[in-house]
């Protein structure tokens, strides 16, 4: 379990097709953060970096199709986790998920470590590649020139 503890930035999400080609369900440059803590809890968020902005800043007036599109390009969940070192698997017990029907599920992934990278395999065709973040590396997840933060009244 100790190898998992810490924060990880997303490198890529890759699906290998039957003909061997790779596709990228969250685009070629996704953004995400995965955190495992020492008490046995985890949290993850993955999204397309190039998601379209809503047509209005007024949340109550955003068209349903825009919300559907935005949520379709995101996955996020949290809960306790357990590691089976012998079988090289990790199980995420989902307490909360952006998709309500996923709450209560046990999401099993095979894993491998390669240097400072963690590769999670939710299926035989998908790999989610993470890179360990160094302490206080605030620029590593979102580069300064992209997705700049703005103050909000929300």
N, C-alpha and C positions, 0 to 999 in steps of 0.2 A: 504493500500500500504506500510505502514511503516514496517510491518513485513517482507516484501520481501527484502527490501533494504540491500545490502551487497553482500559479496562473499560466495559462497557455493561450497563445494567439493562433488564430486560424491561418493555415497556409493554403489549403485547398480542400475541396470536396469533389471527388472524382468517381464517376460511374464508368465501368468498363463494359462496352457493348459486346454482343456475341461475336462480332467480327473483329474485336480487339481494339476498336477506336475508343477514345476517352471522351466523355461528355461531362459538363460542369453544371450541375443543377442550380447552383447559386451564382453562376457566371464565372468568368475567368479570374476575377479579382474579388472574392467574397471577403467579408469581415466577420470576425467572431471572437468570442472569449469563452474559455472553459476554465472553471475553477474547481479544484478538489481541496477540501480542507482536512485537517488532521482529526476532526471529530467524526468523519465519515459522511459528510454531505458534499454535494456537488451542485453546480449551476452552469448552464450553457446557453449561449445565444449565438445563432448563425444567421446571416442575412446577405442578400445581394448588396453589393456596395452601390450599384447604379439604379436603385429603386427610384421611381418617379416621385416627385413631390406632389402633394395633394393640391388640388385646384384652389383651395382656400385654407387659411389658418384657423378658421372657425370650425372646430371639431364637430359641432352639431350639424353642420351643413356639408360635410364631405360626402359625396355620392357613394352609395353602397359598393358600386363596382370598383372605385378607387381603393376602398378599404379592403375589399376582397383581394385585389391585386397585391396590395402592400403586405397583407398577412400571408399570402401564398408564397412570398419570397423570404419568409422568416421561419425559423424554428427556435423555440426556447422552452426549456424545462428545468426542473430542479428536484432534488430529493436525496435520500441517502444512497450510498453506493457500497458495493462489496467487491473485493478483488479475489479471484481464484488464480493464484500464481501458477499452480500446477497445470491447469488447463489453459492458461493465458487468456482468461476472459474477465471482463468487468461487467457487473450488472448495475444499471441505474434503476432505482425504484422510484417511479414518477409520482410525486406528490402534487406538483403543479405543472401545467403545460399550456402553451398557447392554443393547442387543439384540445378541447374538453374531453373528447373520447379517448385521449391517451393517458389521462389521469388514472392512476392505479396500475398501469402496466409495468412490467419488468423488461427493460430494454437491455438485452445481452449483446455485448460487442467482444470480438476477439481483439487483442492488442499486441503491439510490439513496440519496443523502443529502439531508436536508431540515433545515437548521439544525443542532441538536445531536442529530438523530435519524438512525438507520440503518434502512432498510427492506430486509429480505431477503425474496425471493420464491422459495421452493422450487418453486412451481408457479404456474400461471396463476390459481388460485383462492385461494392462501394467501399471506398477508403476515405476517411476524414483525417487529414494530416494537420497536426498541431505542433507548434514550436514553443518551448518553455520561455516564459518572460523572465527577465532579470528583475530584481528588486527595484522598484520605483522607475521603471522604464515606461513613462507615461506617453511617449510618442510612438511606441512600437505597434499599437493596435490600429490607430488612425494617424496617418501622416499629417503634419501640420497644414499642408496646402489642400487637404481634402476634408469634406464633411466638417467644416469649421463649426465650433460650438457658438451659439448665440444665447444671450440671456432671454428668458421667456417668462411670461407672467403665469403660465400654466402650472 
